[in-house]
Amino acid sequence: MDDTSGNLIIVTGMSGAGRSSVADVLEDLGWFVVDNLPPMFLTTMVEQTIGTGTQPRLAVVVDVRTGMFFDELSSALHDLRIKGYRPLTLFLEASDDVIVRRQEGVRRPHPLQGEGRLLTGIQRERELLGDIRAGADLVIDTSNMNIHQLAAKIVNAFGDEENAELRATVVSFGFKYGIPVDADVVADMRFIPNPYWQPDLRPMTGQDKPVSDFVLGHPLAQQFLQNYVDVLDTLRTGYLNEGKRFVTVAIGCTGGKHRSVAMAEQIAKKLREKGSPTLVVHRDLGRE
């Protein structure tokens, strides 16, 4: 069996987190997408597409709509690995309040809601998907993403199947809004003086040169940047050796407007210089 790493994606996750949108983007990128496939047929589908060369890249959307068959997903993934396939699992996440809003927006009940409340169905789904999420290769929290931001994330992760480099997403955020739930590593920029207290810099963001110069001009900021990029380079080597192709680096400050934004831009620049395709997302910019 040839190495199929990067040619087979299992898309799963919470209802309302964006599975259909991701499927559309993958299809636009040239992936053969199969939606709502019962896991009991997963191995057969893979062998008849990738295994025969009929479709070189396959994305399979599997979720709780498959009912009792969903329990078989873990064993199906194990069976694929035994047969020599290396599926990448993409898990889409969103907060309860966002899922409630989206489900109510489309006026559809949650597939596990039954006769109970919507939140009951969401909790059941989280419990059911717990092990799958824990073992996922890439977790994307879509709570604060619009469709264009989600599409950019998917293109960055799966748009070039020939690139075996570690693909990074650097997310700036404000601690007062919570740490991103899909972060692999988190760094705190609150040790750097806050531009907020400079009247001329307060209205600007870390994307503006005066703020960036203020933040990065601090000696401790330069020391952190050098050391942290070295740490990420070490992680890059280890992740690739372990077959992990995605990393989400979260950079935080108080409000996610100045320090974290400026540092996230610089870290992304350094990662690109080292050959890692890198997307920058400023999660909380504009929320203040």
LINDAWO-V864565 format. One record per backbone hydrogen bond with DSSP energy under -1.0 kcal/mol. NH is the residue of the N-H (numbers start at 1). CO is the residue of the C=O. If there is no record, write none. Layout:
BEGIN
[[NH CO] [NH CO]]
END
This chain:
BEGIN
[[7 4] [9 58] [10 88] [11 60] [12 90] [14 92] [17 14] [22 18] [23 19] [24 20] [25 21] [26 22] [27 23] [28 24] [29 25] [30 27] [31 26] [32 57] [34 59] [37 61] [41 38] [42 39] [45 41] [46 42] [47 43] [48 44] [51 46] [54 49] [55 49] [58 7] [59 32] [60 9] [61 34] [62 11] [66 63] [67 64] [69 66] [70 67] [72 69] [73 70] [76 72] [77 73] [78 74] [79 75] [80 76] [81 77] [82 78] [83 79] [84 81] [85 80] [88 8] [90 10] [91 138] [92 12] [93 140] [99 95] [100 96] [101 97] [102 98] [103 99] [104 100] [105 101] [106 102] [108 103] [113 110] [116 113] [121 117] [122 118] [123 119] [124 120] [125 121] [126 122] [127 123] [128 124] [129 125] [133 129] [134 130] [135 131] [136 133] [137 89] [138 89] [140 91] [142 93] [145 142] [150 146] [151 147] [152 148] [153 149] [154 150] [155 151] [156 152] [157 153] [158 154] [159 155] [163 160] [167 245] [168 277] [169 247] [170 279] [171 249] [172 281] [173 251] [175 253] [176 254] [177 174] [178 175] [183 180] [184 248] [185 248] [187 250] [189 252] [192 189] [197 194] [198 195] [201 198] [202 198] [204 201] [206 257] [208 205] [212 208] [213 209] [214 210] [215 211] [216 212] [217 213] [218 215] [222 218] [223 219] [224 220] [225 221] [226 222] [227 223] [228 224] [229 225] [230 226] [231 227] [232 228] [233 229] [234 230] [235 231] [236 232] [237 233] [238 234] [239 235] [240 236] [241 237] [242 238] [243 240] [244 239] [247 167] [249 169] [250 185] [251 171] [252 187] [253 173] [262 258] [263 259] [264 260] [265 261] [266 262] [267 263] [268 264] [269 265] [270 266] [271 267] [272 268] [273 269] [274 270] [275 272] [276 271] [279 168] [281 170] [283 172] [283 281] [287 284]]
END
